[in-house]
Amino acid sequence: MKKKTYIYRRFERFWHWNQALLILFLALTGFEIHSTYKLFGFQNAVIMHNIAAWALLVLIIFAIFWHFVTGEWKQYIPTTKYIKAQINYYIIGIFKGAPHPTNKTVYNKFNPLQRLIYLGLKLFVIPVQIITGFIYLFYVYPDSPAIFFNLEIVAYIHTIGAFMLLIFVVAHVYLTTTGDTPLSSIKAMITGWEEIDIDNEEVRMAHLQKAVEESVAGYYRLDKDGNITDVNDAWLKMYRCKDKAKIIGQHYSKTRDKRNISEMDSIVKRVFKGETITGIPVIRRCFDESVGKHILSANPTYENGEISGIEGFVLDINETEELTDHMYYTVRNSSAGYYHLDENGNIVDVNDAWLKLYKFDSKDEVIGNHFTFTRNPEDKPALEEAYRKVMDGETITGEIATRKCKDGTTGKHILSANPITIGSKVSGMEGFILDISGLEETV
């Protein structure tokens, strides 16, 4: 399935086109300096080349800052997965109408071969061009000792780098014509929007990963041996650990005092038997040897139909002495939207974050209504099916849903739902929703 998706952000497009123009202008003036042709005149070409070089350096500095602030630097992390298939596609498959071996998403804009090439440009070719260019610009003969720099060699290196950039530009322009239409990729870099193949599971996992990374709750993941394989920043802050590398690979017992470890062992055994744990208060041992209280949730993770580990969240409760007080505090002040439904599907309670997500002014507009009033007709069957599952005792985590807000607009969120039991009877359901509307702009 294809979907029109907002892939390239405004600064990304500004940086891309200006960098392309500056590189082409540097090539144009640079080859005139080498007396390849006469266009502007030697002196003018030198002046314009130097100005363009400074402009490119400033643009690169801003681009580096933008990549790290937005996390877009992760797009260039190299991988060998599918790289052979990608090379075969460009050499053979593209001429036979074969499907593309990888799918482009907001979180994965470049295929494996593009990642390697772009990373090489950013780490080697462009830095070499900048360094050799400024050596040539600021080298003052004979005041500078010639033993350090041979200008002729520097010039050759700079020229080779220029040819490499030109080869890249030609190849890059050609490959942009291999999209759905010859101009679709170029149009996407102008408007930001592109028609891309959607892998629903891949998008779902990307949403979940983004939500976990930015969650105010501490996320953790254990392997089948009880070793910690992942945590988020909120978990690190809660445990007063500044470096993720200090905890990854460690057994969960490292986060508990000896007098509390048996309790955690019991919880882990229950989850590895397939049980889901929600809302258990436990005591943690932090990295500075202090202790803290939190509420623990734990779910089994599966691989090939078998339990392969555990994941869950922890919510800090140091601010309150009583668990009931904390639960009230957590629900009321959570940045996630909390809801509570009765056995008939009517809304019993919501918190302020839920009201904000659905754009309601007060609880009075919501309490007593059936949950389906928060959905468009086409989205009601999916929510009714989820409600039925939970009322049968199932727990739902990480499901993406579309909500209908009071003003008629829609939004996307990740839904969790747990059955509420009185004795052995399920009397309703409750859970949280985490907004993901800003993670992907679509039409």
C-alpha positions in Angstrom: 0.0 0.0 0.0 1.2 3.5 -0.8 0.7 6.6 1.3 1.6 10.3 0.7 3.9 11.0 3.6 5.8 14.1 4.8 9.4 12.8 4.5 11.6 15.9 4.2 11.3 18.7 6.6 11.7 22.4 5.8 15.3 22.9 6.9 16.3 19.6 5.4 15.1 20.8 2.0 16.7 24.2 2.5 20.0 22.6 3.4 19.9 20.0 0.5 19.3 22.5 -2.3 21.6 25.2 -1.0 24.4 22.6 -0.5 23.8 21.3 -4.1 24.0 24.8 -5.5 27.1 25.7 -3.6 28.9 22.5 -4.6 28.0 23.1 -8.2 29.1 26.8 -8.0 32.4 25.8 -6.3 33.0 23.3 -9.1 32.2 25.9 -11.8 34.6 28.5 -10.3 37.1 25.9 -9.2 37.7 24.5 -12.7 38.0 28.0 -14.1 40.8 28.6 -11.5 42.4 25.5 -13.0 42.2 27.3 -16.4 39.8 24.6 -17.8 37.8 27.4 -19.4 37.2 31.2 -19.1 33.9 32.4 -17.8 34.1 34.9 -14.9 37.8 35.7 -15.2 40.5 34.3 -13.0 40.5 36.9 -10.3 36.6 37.0 -10.1 36.5 33.2 -10.0 38.9 33.1 -7.1 36.9 35.6 -5.1 33.6 33.9 -5.8 35.1 30.5 -5.0 36.3 31.7 -1.6 33.0 33.3 -0.7 31.1 30.1 -1.7 33.5 28.0 0.4 32.8 30.1 3.5 29.0 29.9 2.8 29.2 26.1 2.5 31.1 25.9 5.8 28.5 27.9 7.6 25.7 25.8 6.0 27.5 22.6 7.1 27.8 23.8 10.7 24.1 24.6 10.9 23.3 21.2 9.3 25.5 19.3 11.8 23.6 21.1 14.6 20.2 20.3 13.1 21.1 16.6 12.6 22.1 16.2 16.2 19.2 18.2 17.7 16.6 16.4 15.7 18.2 13.0 15.9 18.4 12.8 12.1 22.0 11.7 12.3 20.7 8.2 13.0 19.6 8.1 9.3 23.2 7.7 8.4 24.1 4.8 10.7 25.6 2.2 8.3 24.2 -1.3 8.0 25.1 -4.3 5.8 21.5 -5.6 5.9 20.0 -5.8 2.4 23.1 -4.0 0.9 23.8 -6.9 -1.5 20.1 -6.9 -2.5 20.3 -3.1 -3.0 23.4 -3.3 -5.2 21.7 -6.1 -7.3 18.6 -4.0 -7.6 20.6 -1.0 -9.1 22.7 -3.2 -11.4 20.0 -5.7 -12.6 16.6 -5.5 -10.9 15.8 -1.9 -11.7 15.9 -2.8 -15.5 13.6 -5.8 -15.0 11.0 -4.0 -13.0 11.9 -5.8 -9.7 10.4 -4.4 -6.5 12.7 -2.2 -4.3 14.4 -4.3 -1.6 13.8 -1.7 1.1 10.9 0.6 2.0 11.4 4.3 2.7 9.8 5.7 5.9 10.0 8.9 8.0 12.4 6.9 10.2 14.4 5.2 7.5 14.8 7.6 4.5 17.9 6.0 3.0 18.6 2.5 1.8 21.8 0.7 3.0 23.8 1.7 0.0 22.8 5.4 0.3 23.7 5.3 4.0 27.2 4.2 3.2 27.7 6.7 0.4 26.3 9.7 2.3 28.3 8.8 5.4 31.4 8.6 3.2 30.7 12.0 1.8 30.1 13.6 5.2 33.1 12.0 7.0 35.7 11.9 4.2 35.1 13.6 0.9 33.6 16.9 2.1 36.0 17.3 5.1 39.0 16.6 2.8 37.7 19.3 0.4 37.2 21.8 3.2 40.6 21.1 4.8 42.6 21.2 1.5 40.7 24.2 0.3 41.5 26.2 3.4 45.1 25.1 3.5 45.4 26.5 -0.1 43.5 29.7 1.0 45.6 30.5 4.1 48.9 29.1 3.1 51.2 32.1 2.8 54.5 31.4 1.0 57.3 31.8 2.0 56.2 32.7 5.6 54.7 29.2 6.1 57.3 26.4 6.3 57.0 24.4 3.0 58.0 21.2 4.9 54.4 21.0 6.2 52.5 21.4 2.9 53.3 20.7 -0.7 50.8 23.0 -2.4 50.9 21.0 -5.6 49.9 17.8 -3.8 47.2 19.7 -1.8 45.8 21.0 -5.1 45.7 17.5 -6.7 43.9 16.1 -3.7 41.4 19.0 -3.8 40.8 18.4 -7.5 40.3 14.7 -7.1 37.8 15.4 -4.4 36.0 17.8 -6.8 35.7 15.1 -9.4 34.4 12.6 -6.8 31.7 15.1 -5.8 30.8 15.6 -9.4 30.5 11.9 -10.0 28.3 11.7 -7.0 26.1 14.5 -8.2 25.6 12.8 -11.6 24.9 9.4 -10.1 22.6 11.0 -7.5 20.6 12.9 -10.2 20.3 9.7 -12.2 19.0 7.6 -9.3 16.4 10.3 -8.5 14.8 9.3 -11.8 14.3 5.7 -10.7 11.3 6.5 -8.5 7.6 5.9 -9.4 8.0 8.6 -12.0 11.2 10.3 -13.3 10.5 13.5 -11.3 8.8 12.1 -8.1 11.9 12.1 -6.0 12.9 15.6 -7.1 9.3 16.8 -6.4 9.5 15.2 -2.9 12.7 17.2 -2.1 10.9 20.4 -3.1 7.5 19.9 -1.4 8.6 17.4 1.4 5.8 15.0 0.5 6.4 11.7 -1.2 4.3 8.6 -2.2 6.0 5.7 -0.4 5.3 2.0 0.2 3.9 1.5 3.7 4.9 -1.5 5.8 2.3 -1.2 8.6 4.3 -3.3 11.1 7.4 -1.3 10.4 5.6 2.0 10.9 4.0 0.7 14.1 7.3 -0.4 15.5 8.8 3.0 14.7 6.0 4.7 16.4 6.4 2.6 19.5 10.2 3.1 19.6 9.7 6.9 19.3 7.1 6.8 22.1 9.3 4.7 24.3 12.3 7.1 23.8 10.2 10.1 24.8 8.1 8.6 27.5 8.1 10.1 31.0 7.9 6.5 32.3 11.0 4.4 32.6 11.1 1.6 30.0 13.1 -1.5 30.3 13.6 -4.8 28.4 15.2 -8.1 29.6 16.3 -11.1 27.7 15.5 -14.7 28.6 18.4 -14.8 31.0 17.2 -11.7 32.9 19.9 -9.5 31.5 18.9 -5.9 30.6 18.9 -5.3 26.9 17.4 -1.8 26.7 16.3 1.1 28.8 15.1 4.6 28.0 16.3 8.0 29.3 13.5 8.2 31.9 14.7 4.8 33.3 18.3 6.0 33.5 17.2 9.2 35.3 15.1 7.2 37.8 18.0 4.9 38.6 20.4 7.8 38.6 22.5 6.3 35.9 24.2 8.6 33.4 25.5 6.0 30.9 23.3 3.4 29.3 26.4 1.3 28.7 26.8 0.7 32.4 23.5 -1.2 32.7 23.1 -2.9 29.3 24.1 -6.5 29.7 23.8 -6.5 33.5 21.4 -8.8 35.3 18.3 -7.2 36.7 19.4 -8.1 40.2 21.9 -5.2 40.0 18.9 -2.9 40.4 17.7 -4.5 43.7 19.0 -4.8 47.2 19.5 -8.3 48.5 16.5 -8.1 50.8 14.3 -7.1 47.8 15.7 -9.4 45.1 13.5 -12.4 46.0 10.4 -10.3 45.3 11.7 -9.4 41.8 12.7 -13.0 41.2 9.1 -14.1 41.9 7.7 -11.4 39.5 10.1 -12.5 36.7 9.2 -16.1 37.1 5.5 -15.3 36.8 6.0 -13.2 33.6 8.1 -16.0 32.0 5.1 -18.2 32.6 3.0 -15.9 30.5 1.5 -13.7 33.1 1.2 -9.9 32.7 2.0 -7.8 35.8 0.5 -4.3 36.3 0.7 -1.8 39.1 3.0 -3.6 41.6 4.9 -1.3 44.0 8.6 -2.3 44.3 11.8 -0.8 45.7 14.8 -0.1 43.5 18.5 0.3 44.2 19.9 3.3 42.3 23.5 3.7 41.0 24.4 6.1 43.7 23.4 3.4 46.3 20.2 5.3 47.2 16.8 3.6 47.1 13.5 4.6 45.5 9.9 3.4 45.1 8.2 2.8 41.9 5.2 1.0 40.3 6.2 -1.8 38.0 4.5 -3.3 35.0 5.9 -6.3 33.2 4.8 -8.1 30.0 6.3 -11.2 28.3 7.8 -10.6 24.9 7.5 -13.3 22.2 9.7 -14.6 19.4 8.5 -17.4 17.1 5.6 -18.1 19.5 7.8 -18.5 22.5 8.5 -16.2 25.4 11.9 -14.6 24.7 12.1 -11.9 27.4 10.3 -9.3 29.4 9.5 -5.6 28.9 7.6 -3.0 30.8 7.5 0.4 32.5 8.3 1.8 35.9 6.6 4.9 37.4 8.3 6.7 40.3 6.3 7.0 43.6 8.8 8.7 45.8 6.6 11.7 46.0 3.9 10.0 48.0 3.8 7.7 51.0 0.7 5.7 50.3 0.2 3.7 47.1 -3.4 4.8 46.7 -2.3 8.4 47.0 0.3 7.8 44.4 -2.0 6.1 41.9 -4.3 9.1 42.2 -1.4 11.5 41.7 0.0 9.5 38.8 -3.3 9.3 37.0 -4.2 12.9 37.5 -0.8 14.3 36.5 0.3 11.8 33.9 1.3 13.2 30.5 -0.5 10.2 29.0 -4.3 10.2 28.7 -5.9 7.9 31.3 -9.4 6.4 30.9 -11.7 4.0 32.8 -14.7 2.2 31.2 -17.4 0.2 33.0 -18.7 -3.2 32.0 -21.1 -1.6 29.5 -18.4 0.4 27.8 -19.4 3.7 29.3 -16.7 6.2 30.4 -16.3 6.3 34.1 -13.3 8.5 34.4 -10.6 10.3 32.4 -7.7 12.6 33.4 -6.7 16.1 32.2 -4.3 14.7 29.6 -7.1 12.6 28.0 -9.3 15.7 27.9 -6.5 17.7 26.2 -5.9 15.0 23.6 -9.6 14.8 22.7 -10.0 18.6 23.0 -12.8 18.5 25.6 -13.1 21.3 28.2 -14.4 19.3 31.1 -15.2 15.7 32.3 -18.9 16.6 32.3 -18.9 16.4 28.5 -17.4 12.9 28.6 -18.4 10.9 31.7 -21.3 8.5 31.0 -20.9 8.4 27.2 -20.2 5.2 25.4 -16.6 4.9 24.3 -17.6 4.7 20.6 -18.5 8.4 20.6 -14.8 9.1 20.5 -14.4 7.3 17.1 -15.4 7.9 13.5 -17.8 5.3 12.1 -15.0 3.5 10.2 -12.8 3.2 13.3 -15.5 1.9 15.7 -15.2 -1.8 14.8 -11.5 -2.0 15.7 -12.1 -0.3 19.1 -15.2 -2.5 19.8 -13.1 -5.6 19.0 -10.3 -4.4 21.4 -12.9 -3.8 24.1 -14.3 -7.3 23.6 -10.8 -8.8 24.0 -10.1 -6.9 27.2 -13.5 -7.9 28.7 -12.5 -11.5 28.0 -9.5 -10.9 30.2 -6.8 -10.0 27.5 -4.4 -7.2 28.0 -3.6 -4.9 25.0 -0.4 -2.9 24.7 1.0 -0.8 21.9 -2.0 -0.7 19.5 -2.3 2.3 17.2 -5.7 3.9 17.1 -7.3 6.9 15.5 -9.5 9.2 17.7 -12.2 11.7 16.9 -11.8 14.9 18.8 -14.6 17.3 20.0 -13.9 19.8 17.2 -14.2 17.1 14.5 -10.5 16.7 13.9 -8.7 13.4 14.3 -5.5 12.3 15.9 -3.4 9.1 16.4 -2.4 7.5 19.6 -0.9 4.4 21.1 -3.5 2.5 23.2 -3.0 0.3 26.2 -5.9 -1.5 27.9 -6.2 -3.7 30.9 -9.2 -5.5 32.4 -10.5 -4.4 35.8 -11.5 -7.4 37.9 -13.6 -7.7 41.0 -12.9 -11.2 42.3 -12.9 -13.3 39.2 -15.2 -11.1 37.2 -14.1 -8.5 34.7 -16.0 -5.3 35.6 -14.5 -2.9 33.1 -11.3 -1.7 31.6 -8.7 1.0 32.0 -5.5 2.2 30.3 -3.5 5.0 28.9 -3.2 6.6 25.5 0.0 8.2 24.3 -0.3 10.8 21.5 1.7 10.1 18.3 0.0 12.6 16.0 3.2 14.7 15.6 5.4 11.8 14.8 4.2 11.4 11.2 2.4 13.9 9.1 0.1 12.3 6.5 -2.8 13.1 4.2 
